[in-house]
Amino acid sequence: MGSSIWIHAAIENVWQAITEEQSLSQWYAPGSTWDIPKLAEGEKMIFTLMPIDHNQLADPLPMQLTIQQVQKHEIFSFYLEVPETVIAMSLAEQDNGTTVSINMQGYEASLANLKALLEGEDLLHSS
């Protein structure tokens, strides 16, 4: 089980939105930052979760993630500490758009933001 959404956007654009630091910061936990020195399997990246109203953090929390898979226009996956906790984002072209799936529950708000970002709408769930 996981979360998925259909987006009226070309797969190239969706791929950029799920793999580029600036775009990720806008839809995936909005306001939190990403540092991706190299988009390649086995590389490290830093995701810094910022304190917002509903996460009870007092200070920014940097987390080192390891990239597990990068297959352009297909899958981007990474994990925190152990490979068993992998978060995988996969793409599929469908009906003149792109379906984005995340292998975890609870990403509906983030995916709604991603859709809004790519379709030029206002983001619904900002921090």
SULVENRA-V626893 format. One record per residue. N is the residue number from 0. RES is the residue in three letters. SS is DSSP state (2 for helix, 1 for strand, 0 for the rest). NEAR is the number of other C-alpha atoms within 10 Angstrom. D_CENTER is the distance of its C-alpha to the mean C-alpha in Angstrom with 1 decimal. Layout:
BEGIN
N/RES/SS/NEAR/D_CENTER, N/RES/SS/NEAR/D_CENTER
END
This chain:
BEGIN
0/MET/0/8/17.1, 1/GLY/0/12/13.6, 2/SER/1/17/11.9, 3/SER/1/20/11.9, 4/ILE/1/16/12.7, 5/TRP/1/19/14.7, 6/ILE/1/24/14.2, 7/HIS/0/16/17.2, 8/ALA/0/16/15.9, 9/ALA/0/15/16.7, 10/ILE/2/22/14.5, 11/GLU/2/12/14.9, 12/ASN/2/12/13.3, 13/VAL/2/23/10.3, 14/TRP/2/21/10.0, 15/GLN/2/15/10.4, 16/ALA/2/21/7.8, 17/ILE/2/22/5.0, 18/THR/2/19/7.3, 19/GLU/0/14/9.2, 20/GLU/2/16/9.6, 21/GLN/2/15/11.0, 22/SER/2/19/8.6, 23/LEU/2/21/5.5, 24/SER/2/20/8.4, 25/GLN/2/20/9.4, 26/TRP/2/26/7.1, 27/TYR/0/21/5.0, 28/ALA/0/20/8.5, 29/PRO/0/19/10.3, 30/GLY/0/18/12.7, 31/SER/0/20/11.2, 32/THR/1/21/11.3, 33/TRP/1/21/10.1, 34/ASP/1/15/12.8, 35/ILE/0/17/12.4, 36/PRO/0/11/16.1, 37/LYS/0/11/16.0, 38/LEU/0/15/13.5, 39/ALA/0/15/15.6, 40/GLU/0/15/16.2, 41/GLY/0/14/17.6, 42/GLU/0/15/16.5, 43/LYS/1/20/15.5, 44/MET/1/19/12.9, 45/ILE/1/17/13.0, 46/PHE/1/20/10.7, 47/THR/1/18/13.1, 48/LEU/1/21/12.9, 49/MET/0/20/15.4, 50/PRO/0/16/18.1, 51/ILE/0/17/17.9, 52/ASP/0/8/20.3, 53/HIS/0/7/19.0, 54/ASN/0/9/17.8, 55/GLN/0/9/21.3, 56/LEU/0/12/20.3, 57/ALA/0/9/23.2, 58/ASP/0/10/21.7, 59/PRO/0/13/18.4, 60/LEU/1/14/17.1, 61/PRO/1/14/16.0, 62/MET/1/14/14.5, 63/GLN/1/15/14.9, 64/LEU/1/20/12.5, 65/THR/1/21/13.9, 66/ILE/1/24/12.4, 67/GLN/1/19/14.0, 68/GLN/1/19/13.6, 69/VAL/1/19/13.0, 70/GLN/1/13/14.8, 71/LYS/0/14/14.5, 72/HIS/0/19/13.7, 73/GLU/0/15/13.5, 74/ILE/1/20/11.2, 75/PHE/1/23/8.8, 76/SER/1/20/9.3, 77/PHE/1/23/10.1, 78/TYR/1/17/12.2, 79/LEU/1/18/13.9, 80/GLU/0/12/17.7, 81/VAL/0/10/18.4, 82/PRO/2/12/17.2, 83/GLU/2/8/18.0, 84/THR/2/11/15.0, 85/VAL/0/19/12.5, 86/ILE/1/17/9.0, 87/ALA/1/19/8.9, 88/MET/1/22/7.1, 89/SER/1/22/10.2, 90/LEU/1/24/11.7, 91/ALA/1/15/15.3, 92/GLU/1/16/17.6, 93/GLN/1/13/19.5, 94/ASP/0/10/22.0, 95/ASN/0/12/21.5, 96/GLY/1/15/17.8, 97/THR/1/24/14.7, 98/THR/1/20/13.5, 99/VAL/1/24/9.9, 100/SER/1/20/10.2, 101/ILE/1/22/8.5, 102/ASN/0/16/11.4, 103/MET/0/16/11.6, 104/GLN/0/10/13.3, 105/GLY/0/11/12.5, 106/TYR/0/18/9.2, 107/GLU/2/15/11.5, 108/ALA/2/17/11.4, 109/SER/2/21/7.7, 110/LEU/2/22/8.2, 111/ALA/2/18/11.5, 112/ASN/2/23/10.2, 113/LEU/2/26/8.2, 114/LYS/2/26/11.6, 115/ALA/2/18/13.6, 116/LEU/2/19/12.2, 117/LEU/2/16/12.9, 118/GLU/2/12/16.1, 119/GLY/0/9/17.4, 120/GLU/0/11/17.8, 121/ASP/0/11/17.7, 122/LEU/0/17/14.7, 123/LEU/0/15/15.9, 124/HIS/0/14/14.3, 125/SER/0/15/14.6, 126/SER/0/14/15.5
END
